[in-house]
Amino acid sequence: MEFVRVRMCESECEHRRVSVEPVRVRMGVGECELVRVRMGVGECEPVRVMHTHKPHFMALHCQEFGGKNYEASMSHVDKFVKELLSSDAMKEYNRARVYLDENYKSQEHFTALGSFYFLHESLKNIYQFDFKAKKYKKVTGKEIYSDTLESTPMLEKEKFPQDYFPEVCEDWCLLISTLIIRMIDEAAWIRNPSAGSRNPINRELSRGHTSAFDLVNIHLFHDASNLVAWETSPSVYSGVRHKALGYVLDRIIDQRFEKVSYFVFGDFNFRLDSKSVVETLCTKATMQTVRAADTNEVVKLIFRESDNDRKVVLQLEKKLFDYFNQDVFRDNNGTALLEFDKELSVFKDRLYELDISFPPSYPYSEDSSQGEQYMNTRCPAWCDRILMSLSAKELVLKSESEEKVATYDHIGPNVCMGDHKPVFLAFRIAPGAGKPHAHVHKCCVVQ
């Protein structure tokens, strides 16, 4: 497991709106190249979301950056990133920090995470924390960090021992990067001269005159086999993700740094409770078990209607989930299936999520002409999420008395975006939220 932490702070003395847009996108380089060639950077779907919400700060989190074939695709990453940073669509963002884990030759450390942070020209004073020097440094210009992120002092990256999860028998990677945004109400510092004149940024942080939060880029374990996931409720994979996410949350709030609000967004690989879903979808069906001739291992389950010429309703294999009617996952955005989305419930005292009103984000067809179709490899599920601590919930829902405080949705509903549809959260926040004289800032997170 990788842990990467980036800490930034913003000092503003003007009374105006500031936007923050964190974005989560699951996009391999092959898909990036396809988007760039087909539409151009300025017209790709995440950029369209950015233009709609006009954020002053945008965070873009990617998983499996470079695609599944890293060796063949990674050479295109730098070109794509540089084109994105120099595009007309991003011309108002005069500062950027990009962190790409491209060192695929070092499997011990490789995460394939990509984290992008764009700062609008209207933001005057943004500071980033140097973890070695233990002080803030003003963010200027555009910088790209790649290859070995371990040597970068502006982030914190740790490798978690793989044997921590011995029950996961095949190759895996748990990917975590953290960005801490510290927004300082500079007017509050002026009202409190006792904070001293030396190093006011750090003084103000220590005195709590800030609205601070972490942004965590995460990629958790997948379900290796549909058949194994079907065996128990909850599945063994759900248990492993529970253990992993619990570790991550404990790590975020450990004693090394001040506790702040946090947002966790990425590919959690949360799945519907497979056993319960199959029982519901196949209530009137009978099950046929197919076993391998040499090992007697179950290799396929076939569910047939008892009448209606014994029509096949569902076929289940290790990497096959072929249900006869995909409309059940799309009708009313699939919300009838949310009762089977149970993995987050064990963290209800630690994490909050806005109501989901978009269809399952995975697994979409990678055929560019079938942007609305699911593949028949896995049961559709809301893998891609934007979660937050309970204190962050207060920042999002009580930041401004508007008609619509926050927007939580997916990106590119009719466009091929790869096997995952990105999701985003747009909201307004005030530096020093919950404190007197807090200034309103508009924020948006995209996952």
C-alpha positions as a Markdown table, in Angstrom:
| # | Residue | x | y | z |
|---|---|---|---|---|
| 1 | Met | 0.0 | 0.0 | 0.0 |
| 2 | Glu | 1.2 | 3.5 | -0.9 |
| 3 | Phe | 0.6 | 6.6 | 1.2 |
| 4 | Val | 1.3 | 9.9 | -0.4 |
| 5 | Arg | 0.6 | 13.1 | 1.5 |
| 6 | Val | 0.7 | 16.6 | 0.1 |
| 7 | Arg | -0.1 | 19.6 | 2.3 |
| 8 | Met | -1.1 | 23.0 | 1.0 |
| 9 | Cys | -2.6 | 26.2 | 2.5 |
| 10 | Glu | -4.2 | 29.3 | 1.0 |
| 11 | Ser | -4.0 | 32.7 | 2.5 |
| 12 | Glu | -6.6 | 35.2 | 1.2 |
| 13 | Cys | -7.4 | 38.7 | 2.2 |
| 14 | Glu | -9.9 | 39.5 | -0.5 |
| 15 | His | -13.7 | 39.0 | 0.2 |
| 16 | Arg | -14.6 | 36.9 | -2.8 |
| 17 | Arg | -15.6 | 33.5 | -3.9 |
| 18 | Val | -13.0 | 30.8 | -4.4 |
| 19 | Ser | -13.8 | 27.5 | -6.0 |
| 20 | Val | -12.2 | 24.2 | -5.3 |
| 21 | Glu | -12.8 | 21.3 | -7.6 |
| 22 | Pro | -11.4 | 17.9 | -6.7 |
| 23 | Val | -11.8 | 15.5 | -9.6 |
| 24 | Arg | -11.5 | 11.7 | -9.6 |
| 25 | Val | -11.0 | 10.0 | -13.0 |
| 26 | Arg | -10.1 | 6.4 | -13.8 |
| 27 | Met | -8.4 | 6.9 | -17.1 |
| 28 | Gly | -5.5 | 4.9 | -18.6 |
| 29 | Val | -3.2 | 6.6 | -21.0 |
| 30 | Gly | -4.7 | 4.7 | -23.9 |
| 31 | Glu | -8.1 | 6.2 | -23.0 |
| 32 | Cys | -6.4 | 9.6 | -22.4 |
| 33 | Glu | -5.0 | 9.5 | -25.9 |
| 34 | Leu | -8.3 | 8.4 | -27.3 |
| 35 | Val | -10.1 | 11.3 | -25.6 |
| 36 | Arg | -7.4 | 13.8 | -26.7 |
| 37 | Val | -7.5 | 12.6 | -30.3 |
| 38 | Arg | -11.3 | 12.3 | -30.5 |
| 39 | Met | -12.3 | 15.5 | -28.8 |
| 40 | Gly | -9.1 | 17.5 | -27.9 |
| 41 | Val | -8.1 | 18.2 | -24.3 |
| 42 | Gly | -10.3 | 21.3 | -24.1 |
| 43 | Glu | -13.4 | 19.3 | -25.0 |
| 44 | Cys | -12.9 | 16.2 | -22.8 |
| 45 | Glu | -15.6 | 15.5 | -20.3 |
| 46 | Pro | -13.7 | 16.4 | -17.0 |
| 47 | Val | -12.8 | 19.7 | -18.6 |
| 48 | Arg | -16.4 | 20.3 | -19.4 |
| 49 | Val | -17.3 | 19.8 | -15.8 |
| 50 | Met | -14.6 | 22.3 | -14.9 |
| 51 | His | -16.0 | 24.9 | -17.3 |
| 52 | Thr | -19.5 | 24.4 | -15.8 |
| 53 | His | -18.5 | 24.9 | -12.2 |
| 54 | Lys | -15.6 | 27.2 | -12.8 |
| 55 | Pro | -13.5 | 26.1 | -9.7 |
| 56 | His | -10.7 | 28.2 | -8.3 |
| 57 | Phe | -9.0 | 25.0 | -7.1 |
| 58 | Met | -9.3 | 21.7 | -8.8 |
| 59 | Ala | -8.0 | 18.3 | -7.7 |
| 60 | Leu | -8.0 | 15.5 | -10.2 |
| 61 | His | -7.3 | 12.0 | -8.9 |
| 62 | Cys | -6.5 | 9.1 | -11.3 |
| 63 | Gln | -6.0 | 5.5 | -10.7 |
| 64 | Glu | -4.2 | 3.0 | -13.0 |
| 65 | Phe | -2.8 | 6.1 | -14.8 |
| 66 | Gly | -1.1 | 4.7 | -17.8 |
| 67 | Gly | -3.7 | 2.0 | -18.3 |
| 68 | Lys | -3.4 | -1.7 | -17.6 |
| 69 | Asn | -0.5 | -2.1 | -20.0 |
| 70 | Tyr | 2.0 | 0.3 | -18.3 |
| 71 | Glu | 5.0 | -0.7 | -20.3 |
| 72 | Ala | 3.4 | 0.2 | -23.6 |
| 73 | Ser | 1.4 | 3.2 | -22.5 |
| 74 | Met | 3.5 | 5.1 | -19.9 |
| 75 | Ser | 5.7 | 6.7 | -22.6 |
| 76 | His | 2.6 | 8.7 | -23.6 |
| 77 | Val | 1.9 | 10.0 | -20.1 |
| 78 | Asp | 4.3 | 12.9 | -20.1 |
| 79 | Lys | 3.2 | 14.2 | -23.5 |
| 80 | Phe | -0.5 | 14.1 | -22.4 |
| 81 | Val | 0.2 | 15.9 | -19.1 |
| 82 | Lys | 2.2 | 18.6 | -20.7 |
| 83 | Glu | -0.4 | 19.2 | -23.4 |
| 84 | Leu | -3.1 | 19.4 | -20.6 |
| 85 | Leu | -1.1 | 22.0 | -18.6 |
| 86 | Ser | -0.5 | 24.1 | -21.7 |
| 87 | Ser | -4.0 | 23.9 | -23.2 |
| 88 | Asp | -6.3 | 26.8 | -23.7 |
| 89 | Ala | -8.8 | 25.1 | -21.4 |
| 90 | Met | -6.3 | 25.5 | -18.5 |
| 91 | Lys | -4.9 | 28.9 | -19.3 |
| 92 | Glu | -6.6 | 30.6 | -16.2 |
| 93 | Tyr | -4.8 | 28.1 | -13.9 |
| 94 | Asn | -1.4 | 29.6 | -13.6 |
| 95 | Arg | -0.1 | 27.2 | -10.9 |
| 96 | Ala | -0.2 | 23.4 | -10.9 |
| 97 | Arg | 1.2 | 20.5 | -9.1 |
| 98 | Val | 1.2 | 17.1 | -10.7 |
| 99 | Tyr | 2.3 | 13.9 | -9.0 |
| 100 | Leu | 2.6 | 10.8 | -11.2 |
| 101 | Asp | 3.8 | 7.4 | -10.1 |
| 102 | Glu | 5.4 | 6.2 | -13.3 |
| 103 | Asn | 8.1 | 3.9 | -12.0 |
| 104 | Tyr | 6.5 | 0.7 | -13.1 |
| 105 | Lys | 9.8 | -1.1 | -13.1 |
| 106 | Ser | 9.8 | -1.0 | -9.3 |
| 107 | Gln | 6.8 | -3.2 | -8.5 |
| 108 | Glu | 7.6 | -2.9 | -4.8 |
| 109 | His | 6.8 | 0.8 | -4.9 |
| 110 | Phe | 4.7 | 1.3 | -8.0 |
| 111 | Thr | 1.1 | 2.5 | -7.5 |
| 112 | Ala | 0.0 | 3.9 | -10.9 |
| 113 | Leu | -1.6 | 6.8 | -9.0 |
| 114 | Gly | -1.9 | 10.3 | -10.6 |
| 115 | Ser | -2.8 | 13.4 | -8.6 |
| 116 | Phe | -3.3 | 16.7 | -10.3 |
| 117 | Tyr | -3.9 | 20.1 | -8.5 |
| 118 | Phe | -4.8 | 23.2 | -10.4 |
| 119 | Leu | -4.9 | 26.7 | -8.9 |
| 120 | His | -6.8 | 29.6 | -10.5 |
| 121 | Glu | -5.0 | 32.9 | -11.1 |
| 122 | Ser | -7.6 | 34.6 | -8.8 |
| 123 | Leu | -6.1 | 32.8 | -5.8 |
| 124 | Lys | -3.3 | 35.0 | -4.5 |
| 125 | Asn | -1.5 | 33.1 | -1.8 |
| 126 | Ile | -1.3 | 29.3 | -1.8 |
| 127 | Tyr | 1.2 | 27.5 | 0.4 |
| 128 | Gln | 2.4 | 23.9 | 0.3 |
| 129 | Phe | 3.9 | 22.0 | 3.2 |
| 130 | Asp | 7.5 | 20.8 | 3.0 |
| 131 | Phe | 7.4 | 17.6 | 5.1 |
| 132 | Lys | 11.2 | 17.5 | 5.5 |
| 133 | Ala | 11.7 | 21.2 | 6.4 |
| 134 | Lys | 8.3 | 21.2 | 8.3 |
| 135 | Lys | 7.3 | 24.6 | 7.0 |
| 136 | Tyr | 5.1 | 26.0 | 4.3 |
| 137 | Lys | 6.4 | 27.2 | 1.0 |
| 138 | Lys | 4.5 | 29.4 | -1.4 |
| 139 | Val | 3.2 | 27.7 | -4.6 |
| 140 | Thr | 4.4 | 29.3 | -7.8 |
| 141 | Gly | 4.5 | 28.1 | -11.4 |
| 142 | Lys | 3.7 | 24.6 | -12.7 |
| 143 | Glu | 5.6 | 21.6 | -11.6 |
| 144 | Ile | 5.5 | 17.9 | -12.5 |
| 145 | Tyr | 6.8 | 15.2 | -10.2 |
| 146 | Ser | 7.1 | 11.6 | -11.5 |
| 147 | Asp | 9.1 | 8.4 | -11.4 |
| 148 | Thr | 10.3 | 8.1 | -7.8 |
| 149 | Leu | 8.0 | 10.2 | -5.6 |
| 150 | Glu | 9.7 | 9.0 | -2.5 |
| 151 | Ser | 12.4 | 11.6 | -2.8 |
| 152 | Thr | 10.0 | 14.5 | -3.2 |
| 153 | Pro | 10.0 | 16.6 | 0.0 |
| 154 | Met | 6.6 | 18.2 | -0.8 |
| 155 | Leu | 4.8 | 15.0 | -0.3 |
| 156 | Glu | 4.8 | 12.0 | 2.1 |
| 157 | Lys | 4.8 | 8.5 | 0.6 |
| 158 | Glu | 5.0 | 5.3 | 2.5 |
| 159 | Lys | 4.8 | 1.7 | 1.3 |
| 160 | Phe | 2.7 | -0.6 | 3.4 |
| 161 | Pro | 3.8 | -4.2 | 3.7 |
| 162 | Gln | 2.0 | -6.5 | 1.2 |
| 163 | Asp | 1.8 | -9.3 | 3.8 |
| 164 | Tyr | -0.5 | -7.2 | 5.9 |
| 165 | Phe | -3.3 | -8.7 | 3.8 |
| 166 | Pro | -2.2 | -12.3 | 3.4 |
| 167 | Glu | -5.7 | -13.5 | 2.4 |
| 168 | Val | -5.3 | -11.7 | -0.9 |
| 169 | Cys | -3.6 | -14.3 | -2.9 |
| 170 | Glu | -3.1 | -12.6 | -6.2 |
| 171 | Asp | -1.2 | -9.4 | -7.1 |
| 172 | Trp | -2.8 | -6.2 | -5.7 |
| 173 | Cys | -1.9 | -2.7 | -5.0 |
| 174 | Leu | -3.5 | -0.4 | -2.4 |
| 175 | Leu | -2.9 | 3.2 | -3.5 |
| 176 | Ile | -3.2 | 6.2 | -1.3 |
| 177 | Ser | -2.2 | 9.8 | -1.8 |
| 178 | Thr | -3.3 | 12.6 | 0.5 |
| 179 | Leu | -3.5 | 16.4 | -0.2 |
| 180 | Ile | -4.2 | 18.7 | 2.7 |
| 181 | Ile | -5.7 | 22.1 | 1.7 |
| 182 | Arg | -5.3 | 24.7 | 4.4 |
| 183 | Met | -7.4 | 27.8 | 3.8 |
| 184 | Ile | -6.5 | 30.7 | 6.1 |
| 185 | Asp | -8.8 | 33.5 | 6.8 |
| 186 | Glu | -6.2 | 36.2 | 6.8 |
| 187 | Ala | -8.6 | 38.7 | 8.3 |
| 188 | Ala | -8.9 | 36.5 | 11.3 |
| 189 | Trp | -5.2 | 36.7 | 11.8 |
| 190 | Ile | -5.4 | 40.5 | 11.7 |
| 191 | Arg | -8.0 | 40.4 | 14.3 |
| 192 | Asn | -5.7 | 38.3 | 16.5 |
| 193 | Pro | -2.4 | 40.1 | 16.6 |
| 194 | Ser | -1.4 | 38.0 | 19.6 |
| 195 | Ala | -0.6 | 35.3 | 17.0 |
| 196 | Gly | 2.7 | 37.2 | 16.4 |
| 197 | Ser | 4.2 | 38.5 | 13.3 |
| 198 | Arg | 6.7 | 35.7 | 12.8 |
| 199 | Asn | 5.6 | 33.0 | 10.4 |
| 200 | Pro | 1.9 | 33.9 | 10.5 |
| 201 | Ile | 0.9 | 31.0 | 8.3 |
| 202 | Asn | 2.0 | 28.4 | 10.7 |
| 203 | Arg | 0.9 | 30.4 | 13.7 |
| 204 | Glu | -2.6 | 30.7 | 12.3 |
| 205 | Leu | -2.7 | 26.9 | 11.6 |
| 206 | Ser | -1.8 | 26.1 | 15.2 |
| 207 | Arg | -4.4 | 28.5 | 16.5 |
| 208 | Gly | -7.2 | 26.9 | 14.5 |
| 209 | His | -8.1 | 30.0 | 12.4 |
| 210 | Thr | -8.4 | 27.9 | 9.3 |
| 211 | Ser | -10.7 | 25.7 | 7.4 |
| 212 | Ala | -8.5 | 22.8 | 6.6 |
| 213 | Phe | -9.0 | 19.4 | 4.9 |
| 214 | Asp | -7.2 | 16.5 | 3.4 |
| 215 | Leu | -7.8 | 15.1 | 0.0 |
| 216 | Val | -7.0 | 11.4 | -0.3 |
| 217 | Asn | -6.5 | 9.5 | -3.5 |
| 218 | Ile | -7.3 | 5.8 | -3.0 |
| 219 | His | -7.5 | 2.6 | -4.9 |
| 220 | Leu | -8.6 | -0.5 | -3.0 |
| 221 | Phe | -8.7 | -4.2 | -3.9 |
| 222 | His | -11.1 | -5.6 | -6.5 |
| 223 | Asp | -13.1 | -8.8 | -6.5 |
| 224 | Ala | -10.9 | -11.4 | -8.2 |
| 225 | Ser | -13.7 | -13.9 | -8.8 |
| 226 | Asn | -17.5 | -13.4 | -9.1 |
| 227 | Leu | -17.9 | -17.0 | -7.9 |
| 228 | Val | -15.9 | -16.4 | -4.7 |
| 229 | Ala | -17.8 | -13.1 | -4.1 |
| 230 | Trp | -21.1 | -15.0 | -4.4 |
| 231 | Glu | -20.2 | -17.6 | -1.8 |
| 232 | Thr | -20.8 | -15.5 | 1.3 |
| 233 | Ser | -22.5 | -12.4 | 2.5 |
| 234 | Pro | -20.6 | -10.2 | 2.9 |
| 235 | Ser | -17.9 | -11.5 | 0.6 |
| 236 | Val | -14.3 | -12.2 | 1.6 |
| 237 | Tyr | -13.3 | -9.3 | -0.7 |
| 238 | Ser | -15.5 | -6.9 | 1.2 |
| 239 | Gly | -13.8 | -7.9 | 4.4 |
| 240 | Val | -10.4 | -7.2 | 3.0 |
| 241 | Arg | -11.5 | -3.7 | 1.7 |
| 242 | His | -13.0 | -3.0 | 5.2 |
| 243 | Lys | -9.7 | -3.8 | 6.8 |
| 244 | Ala | -7.7 | -1.7 | 4.3 |
| 245 | Leu | -10.0 | 1.3 | 4.5 |
| 246 | Gly | -9.9 | 1.2 | 8.3 |
| 247 | Tyr | -6.1 | 1.3 | 8.2 |
| 248 | Val | -6.2 | 4.3 | 5.8 |
| 249 | Leu | -8.6 | 6.2 | 8.0 |
| 250 | Asp | -6.5 | 5.5 | 11.1 |
| 251 | Arg | -3.4 | 6.6 | 9.2 |
| 252 | Ile | -5.0 | 9.9 | 8.2 |
| 253 | Ile | -5.8 | 10.9 | 11.8 |
| 254 | Asp | -2.7 | 9.6 | 13.6 |
| 255 | Gln | -0.7 | 11.7 | 16.0 |
| 256 | Arg | 2.0 | 12.9 | 13.6 |
| 257 | Phe | 0.0 | 15.8 | 12.3 |
| 258 | Glu | -3.0 | 18.0 | 13.3 |
| 259 | Lys | -6.3 | 16.3 | 12.8 |
| 260 | Val | -8.4 | 18.0 | 10.1 |
| 261 | Ser | -11.4 | 17.3 | 8.0 |
| 262 | Tyr | -10.8 | 15.0 | 5.1 |
| 263 | Phe | -12.2 | 13.9 | 1.7 |
| 264 | Val | -11.4 | 10.4 | 0.4 |
| 265 | Phe | -12.1 | 9.8 | -3.3 |
| 266 | Gly | -11.0 | 7.3 | -5.8 |
| 267 | Asp | -11.7 | 3.7 | -6.8 |
| 268 | Phe | -12.8 | 2.0 | -3.6 |
| 269 | Asn | -13.9 | -1.1 | -5.6 |
| 270 | Phe | -17.0 | -1.2 | -3.4 |
| 271 | Arg | -19.3 | -3.9 | -4.8 |
| 272 | Leu | -22.9 | -4.8 | -4.2 |
| 273 | Asp | -23.5 | -7.7 | -1.9 |
| 274 | Ser | -23.3 | -10.3 | -4.6 |
| 275 | Lys | -25.1 | -13.2 | -2.9 |
| 276 | Ser | -28.1 | -10.9 | -2.0 |
| 277 | Val | -28.2 | -9.4 | -5.5 |
| 278 | Val | -28.2 | -12.8 | -7.2 |
| 279 | Glu | -30.9 | -14.1 | -4.9 |
| 280 | Thr | -33.1 | -11.0 | -5.7 |
| 281 | Leu | -32.5 | -11.1 | -9.5 |
| 282 | Cys | -33.0 | -14.8 | -9.7 |
| 283 | Thr | -35.9 | -15.3 | -7.2 |
| 284 | Lys | -37.9 | -17.6 | -9.5 |
| 285 | Ala | -34.9 | -19.3 | -11.1 |
| 286 | Thr | -33.2 | -22.6 | -10.5 |
| 287 | Met | -29.4 | -22.9 | -10.4 |
| 288 | Gln | -27.3 | -25.3 | -12.4 |
| 289 | Thr | -23.7 | -25.9 | -11.3 |
| 290 | Val | -20.9 | -26.6 | -13.8 |
| 291 | Arg | -17.7 | -28.1 | -12.5 |
| 292 | Ala | -14.3 | -28.7 | -14.1 |
| 293 | Ala | -13.8 | -32.3 | -15.2 |
| 294 | Asp | -10.3 | -32.6 | -13.7 |
| 295 | Thr | -10.6 | -30.7 | -10.4 |
| 296 | Asn | -14.3 | -30.8 | -9.7 |
| 297 | Glu | -14.0 | -27.0 | -9.0 |
| 298 | Val | -17.1 | -24.9 | -9.7 |
| 299 | Val | -16.4 | -22.9 | -12.9 |
| 300 | Lys | -19.9 | -21.7 | -13.8 |
| 301 | Leu | -23.4 | -21.1 | -12.3 |
| 302 | Ile | -26.4 | -20.9 | -14.6 |
| 303 | Phe | -29.7 | -19.6 | -13.4 |
| 304 | Arg | -32.8 | -20.5 | -15.5 |
| 305 | Glu | -36.4 | -19.7 | -15.1 |
| 306 | Ser | -38.6 | -22.6 | -13.9 |
| 307 | Asp | -41.0 | -22.1 | -16.8 |
| 308 | Asn | -40.8 | -19.9 | -20.0 |
| 309 | Asp | -38.8 | -22.6 | -21.8 |
| 310 | Arg | -36.2 | -22.4 | -19.0 |
| 311 | Lys | -34.8 | -19.2 | -20.2 |
| 312 | Val | -31.4 | -18.3 | -18.9 |
| 313 | Val | -31.5 | -15.4 | -16.6 |
| 314 | Leu | -28.0 | -15.2 | -15.3 |
| 315 | Gln | -24.6 | -16.8 | -16.1 |
| 316 | Leu | -21.9 | -16.5 | -13.5 |
| 317 | Glu | -18.2 | -17.3 | -13.9 |
| 318 | Lys | -15.0 | -16.0 | -12.4 |
| 319 | Lys | -15.0 | -13.0 | -14.7 |
| 320 | Leu | -18.5 | -13.2 | -16.2 |
| 321 | Phe | -21.7 | -11.7 | -14.9 |
| 322 | Asp | -24.2 | -12.0 | -17.7 |
| 323 | Tyr | -27.7 | -10.9 | -16.7 |
| 324 | Phe | -30.3 | -10.9 | -19.4 |
| 325 | Asn | -31.7 | -7.4 | -18.7 |
| 326 | Gln | -29.2 | -4.6 | -18.1 |
| 327 | Asp | -32.1 | -2.1 | -17.7 |
| 328 | Val | -32.4 | -3.0 | -14.1 |
| 329 | Phe | -29.0 | -1.3 | -13.5 |
| 330 | Arg | -30.0 | 1.8 | -15.5 |
| 331 | Asp | -33.6 | 2.4 | -14.7 |
| 332 | Asn | -34.0 | 5.3 | -12.2 |
| 333 | Asn | -30.2 | 5.3 | -12.2 |
| 334 | Gly | -30.2 | 1.9 | -10.6 |
| 335 | Thr | -31.2 | 3.2 | -7.2 |
| 336 | Ala | -33.3 | 0.1 | -6.5 |
| 337 | Leu | -30.0 | -1.7 | -6.1 |
| 338 | Leu | -28.6 | 0.7 | -3.5 |
| 339 | Glu | -30.0 | -1.5 | -0.7 |
| 340 | Phe | -27.3 | -4.0 | -1.7 |
| 341 | Asp | -24.5 | -1.3 | -1.5 |
| 342 | Lys | -23.5 | -2.2 | 2.1 |
| 343 | Glu | -19.7 | -1.8 | 2.3 |
| 344 | Leu | -19.7 | 1.8 | 3.5 |
| 345 | Ser | -22.2 | 1.0 | 6.3 |
| 346 | Val | -19.5 | -0.2 | 8.7 |
| 347 | Phe | -17.9 | 3.2 | 8.6 |
| 348 | Lys | -21.1 | 5.2 | 9.2 |
| 349 | Asp | -19.6 | 6.7 | 12.4 |
| 350 | Arg | -16.5 | 7.9 | 10.5 |
| 351 | Leu | -17.5 | 8.6 | 6.9 |
| 352 | Tyr | -20.3 | 10.4 | 5.1 |
| 353 | Glu | -21.5 | 10.4 | 1.5 |
| 354 | Leu | -24.0 | 12.6 | -0.2 |
| 355 | Asp | -27.0 | 10.7 | -1.7 |
| 356 | Ile | -26.2 | 8.8 | -4.8 |
| 357 | Ser | -28.4 | 9.7 | -7.8 |
| 358 | Phe | -26.3 | 8.4 | -10.6 |
| 359 | Pro | -26.1 | 4.9 | -12.1 |
| 360 | Pro | -23.4 | 2.4 | -11.0 |
| 361 | Ser | -20.0 | 3.7 | -12.2 |
| 362 | Tyr | -18.5 | 0.3 | -13.2 |
| 363 | Pro | -18.0 | -1.8 | -15.5 |
| 364 | Tyr | -18.8 | 0.2 | -18.6 |
| 365 | Ser | -18.0 | -1.0 | -22.1 |
| 366 | Glu | -14.7 | 0.2 | -23.5 |
| 367 | Asp | -16.1 | 0.2 | -27.0 |
| 368 | Ser | -16.2 | 3.9 | -28.0 |
| 369 | Ser | -19.6 | 3.5 | -29.6 |
| 370 | Gln | -21.2 | 2.0 | -26.5 |
| 371 | Gly | -20.8 | 4.7 | -23.8 |
| 372 | Glu | -24.0 | 3.7 | -22.0 |
| 373 | Gln | -23.5 | -0.1 | -22.0 |
| 374 | Tyr | -22.2 | -2.2 | -19.2 |
| 375 | Met | -19.8 | -5.0 | -19.8 |
| 376 | Asn | -20.9 | -8.5 | -18.7 |
| 377 | Thr | -17.7 | -9.1 | -16.7 |
| 378 | Arg | -18.9 | -7.9 | -13.2 |
| 379 | Cys | -22.1 | -7.0 | -11.5 |
| 380 | Pro | -22.5 | -3.2 | -12.0 |
| 381 | Ala | -21.6 | -1.3 | -8.8 |
| 382 | Trp | -20.7 | 2.1 | -7.4 |
| 383 | Cys | -17.0 | 1.6 | -7.2 |
| 384 | Asp | -16.0 | 5.2 | -7.6 |
| 385 | Arg | -17.0 | 7.4 | -4.7 |
| 386 | Ile | -16.4 | 10.7 | -2.9 |
| 387 | Leu | -16.5 | 10.2 | 0.9 |
| 388 | Met | -15.8 | 12.6 | 3.7 |
| 389 | Ser | -15.3 | 12.8 | 7.4 |
| 390 | Leu | -18.2 | 13.9 | 9.5 |
| 391 | Ser | -16.5 | 17.3 | 10.1 |
| 392 | Ala | -16.0 | 17.7 | 6.3 |
| 393 | Lys | -19.8 | 17.1 | 5.9 |
| 394 | Glu | -20.3 | 20.2 | 8.0 |
| 395 | Leu | -18.1 | 22.2 | 5.6 |
| 396 | Val | -20.0 | 20.9 | 2.5 |
| 397 | Leu | -23.6 | 21.1 | 3.8 |
| 398 | Lys | -23.4 | 24.3 | 5.9 |
| 399 | Ser | -21.0 | 26.4 | 3.8 |
| 400 | Glu | -23.7 | 28.6 | 2.2 |
| 401 | Ser | -27.5 | 28.9 | 2.3 |
| 402 | Glu | -28.0 | 28.4 | -1.4 |
| 403 | Glu | -30.7 | 26.5 | -3.3 |
| 404 | Lys | -28.2 | 23.7 | -4.1 |
| 405 | Val | -25.3 | 23.6 | -1.8 |
| 406 | Ala | -23.5 | 20.6 | -3.4 |
| 407 | Thr | -23.7 | 18.6 | -6.6 |
| 408 | Tyr | -22.7 | 14.9 | -6.6 |
| 409 | Asp | -22.8 | 13.3 | -10.0 |
| 410 | His | -21.0 | 11.2 | -12.7 |
| 411 | Ile | -19.2 | 12.5 | -15.8 |
| 412 | Gly | -19.8 | 11.5 | -19.4 |
| 413 | Pro | -23.0 | 9.5 | -19.1 |
| 414 | Asn | -23.2 | 9.0 | -22.9 |
| 415 | Val | -19.5 | 9.0 | -23.7 |
| 416 | Cys | -17.0 | 6.1 | -23.4 |
| 417 | Met | -14.7 | 7.0 | -20.5 |
| 418 | Gly | -13.2 | 3.5 | -20.1 |
| 419 | Asp | -14.6 | 0.9 | -17.8 |
| 420 | His | -15.2 | 3.4 | -15.0 |
| 421 | Lys | -17.3 | 6.6 | -15.2 |
| 422 | Pro | -15.6 | 9.4 | -13.2 |
| 423 | Val | -17.7 | 11.1 | -10.5 |
| 424 | Phe | -17.5 | 14.6 | -9.1 |
| 425 | Leu | -18.5 | 16.6 | -6.1 |
| 426 | Ala | -19.0 | 20.4 | -6.5 |
| 427 | Phe | -19.6 | 22.5 | -3.4 |
| 428 | Arg | -19.0 | 25.8 | -1.7 |
| 429 | Ile | -16.8 | 26.2 | 1.3 |
| 430 | Ala | -15.7 | 29.1 | 3.5 |
| 431 | Pro | -12.2 | 29.4 | 5.0 |
| 432 | Gly | -12.7 | 29.3 | 8.7 |
| 433 | Ala | -16.1 | 27.7 | 8.1 |
| 434 | Gly | -18.0 | 27.5 | 11.4 |
| 435 | Lys | -16.2 | 30.5 | 12.7 |
| 436 | Pro | -17.3 | 34.2 | 12.7 |
| 437 | His | -16.6 | 36.2 | 9.6 |
| 438 | Ala | -15.8 | 33.2 | 7.4 |
| 439 | His | -15.4 | 34.1 | 3.7 |
| 440 | Val | -17.3 | 31.9 | 1.2 |
| 441 | His | -15.3 | 29.8 | -1.2 |
| 442 | Lys | -16.8 | 27.6 | -3.9 |
| 443 | Cys | -15.4 | 24.1 | -4.1 |
| 444 | Cys | -15.8 | 21.1 | -6.3 |
| 445 | Val | -14.3 | 17.6 | -6.0 |
| 446 | Val | -14.2 | 15.3 | -8.9 |
| 447 | Gln | -13.5 | 11.6 | -8.5 |
